[in-house]
Amino acid sequence: MAFRIETRLGVIVVSAALVAGAQEVRVRHHHWHGGGIGDLRVGNDGISFAEGQKKSHSRTWKYEEIQQVELSADTLRVLTYEDQKWKFGRDREYVFDQLPKGFAQTVYGQWRERLDQRFIAGLPDEDVAPVWEVPAKLLGSFDGSEGMIRVGRDRIVYQTKEPEESRTWRFADIENIVSAGPFDFSVVTREHHGAWHAGWREFRFQLKRPLPEERYNELWRRLNASRESVFIQSSVQPIAPGH
């Protein structure tokens, strides 16, 4: 059985038992024109979706078959390796919206410990214990959003009220941090964005309070120490018995 969550009058209702961390919800598969309602299942091995009688819209992916999965409070985006010939070979993205309230935070709690850099958390980690925090504005091409940057022991959180603008970056998700001055701070990641082309993405913030140089330097050292530790652990190979 799966862990099914339904919304009735805005309340999350559990209608089956928890088994092996798997859960199932009713969502909308966003189409070019409109969308279709179906069952989205998130398990330990992958993600699947069944859209009523439309078997052609149903899919099952193991996590290693997914280029990137982006989760926000209301939307789940799954970028696959499927080519779209009518879009000149652009990889196919599946968008599921109308997620039940509370579902995203539940799945985030599962994925933050299991998935690698291909997981994009477009929502704030509510469990982060900030070492320090600063109010900031995230700069955009045409406009921005205002919120709070919270720096924890092993992650950076940007929390805002603007839909899909919040972010949580584990240190392992971050390629670099940059500062051009006490009121400037950037987080650089490698992710698909916009037209879903891979590349560097910079989240640049205008800080509302100055960031002391020693605090920035301390964060930079912790970030790089964390990445070196992950690299060393991944490089160590177990020695076979007798060698």
Order of alpha helices (4+ residues) and beta strands (2+ residues): beta-beta-beta-beta-beta-beta-beta-beta-beta-alpha-beta-beta-beta-beta-beta-beta-beta-beta-alpha
